[in-house]
């Protein structure tokens, strides 16, 4: 499937485990195929900070499941599988030294 279901949208998720446990993030997918992300406060809804826009790729697996991946300016690659039906996510963050799996949910 070639349709980019994220283009022009913002998606928030939080992590239940891993080094980012208890943190929430907002990803904004621009019309030009780039993404910016920033930490978000789950309770207040405010989002602060973030990194410069980078290109992302998205692949739809089923109507409810997709994978999105990008290489952040920090040198970390984040690949996240999202199940919109269960609202669960699984992210794999990696750089040249480390590989981490984190689980969470859409918010």
N, C-alpha and C positions, 0 to 999 in steps of 0.2 A: 504494500500500500504506500502511495506516495503523498498522501494528505498529511499535512502537519497540523495536528489537532491542538497544539500548544501555541501556535503563532498568534500574537496579539492578546495573550491571556497571562494572568498571574496565578500561581499555584503555591499554596503554603503546606508545609509538612513539618512534623516534629519527630524527634528521635526518642525512643524508649530505652535504647542501650548504646553501647560504644562510647567513644570519646565525646560525642555531642549529645549524650543522654540528657533529656530535660530541656533541650534547646529547640527552638522553632525557626524556620527559615522561609522567606518569601522569594520565589523565583519569578521574574518577569520576563516573558518571552516576547521579544519585539517582532514587528512585522518584517524586519530586515534579516531575521534568522539568527539573532544574537540573544543572549540571556544575561541578565544581571541578577545577583542574589544579595540578600542581606538578612541579618538576623532579625527575627520578629518576636515581639512579646505576645505570647498566646492569649494572655488575659486582656491587655489593653488594645491589642490589634496594631500597635505602632511597630514600624520597621525602621531600623537604623543601620548606618554603615553600608558595607558592601564592597564589591569589587567592580572593576571596569567591565564593560560588555565584552563577551567572548562568543564565538560561534558555538552552536550546539547541534546535535543530531537527535532525532526522535524516530523510533520504530514502533509501529503499532503491532502488537502480537495478536490480540483479539479485540472485539469491540470494547472490552473493559480493561484490558491490560496493555501497557506500553512501556518502553524503556527510553530514557533520555540520558544523554551523556555530554559532558563538556570538559575541556581542559581549562582550569582557572588560571588567572595570572600568577597565582601563588605557586604554580607547578603541580598542583593536585588535580587529578582527574576524578570526577564524580560521575558514576553511572548508577542510575536509580530506576528500579522497576516499580511501577505503580499499578495497583489493582483498584480501579475506581469502584467496583462493586463492594469489595470488602473494606475499602479505604485504607488498606495496608500498603506500606512501601518497604523496599529493601534497597539499601544503597551500598555500593562498593566504592570506597575512596582509596586512591593509590597515588604514590609518587615513586621516585626512583629507589626509595628505601623501605617503604611500608605499604601494607595492604590491610584494609580494615573493612569489616562488614558491620553495618548498622541497620537496625530495624525500627520502624515507626509507623506513623499514620498521617493521612491527609487531615488538615484542619480547616 
